[in-house]
């Protein structure tokens, strides 16, 4: 009986030891698997960090490219304004040459007839506006180009030079609307044949809003007289608001002898 008891004890201890060993082995296997998963997670985290760094780098490059594009657009705008100014100077010189030689009978007839063809039955009228968002960095006596015509009956206004040239001797009515950006003000001149006639002034220097001013002039012009709008030398800030909110209009009221 005692021998049987000892056999039972040793058998129980042996079985219990086997179960404990199996349990420990399972734990070690779980730990190994967790370590493997941890290593994988760390690799994924490293990959995510690498991708995030790449995204930051791409955003930096994008900002750089956008700045370059903006700079190129500004340069392009300045070149366009310069080309328009050159065209205006060339047109002015050609027109001055025509005016200087129009006292000759043959030249005078040709000169008047060319404008008669543009102003059929004395019908002359135009309205044009600044289509760009804003005109900036305008120097003194810079001709404002109202580049988008709404009406141009008789084609007396040039969208290239910004100059209206009277095709007939008569009385003309001109209207100018000037809009300026918030915290800004601007003076503009109306000029006839290079002579300052009057000014228009818009003042938003004390408000956080766009301000516009409209002014009208009735002018007695000769055939070939030129009328245009330019920046002033008085407190010239060199910036006006466009988007067709700054406009220039004119029409023939009646002919004179």
Beta strands, then each sheet from edge to edge (+ up, - down):
strand 1: 125-129
strand 2: 134-135
strand 3: 148-153
strand 4: 164-165
strand 5: 170-180
strand 6: 185-192
strand 7: 195-203
strand 8: 211-221
strand 9: 226-231
strand 10: 240-241
strand 11: 247-255
sheet 1: 3+ 1- 11+ 5- 8+
sheet 2: 2+ 10-
sheet 3: 4+ 9- 6+ 7-
end
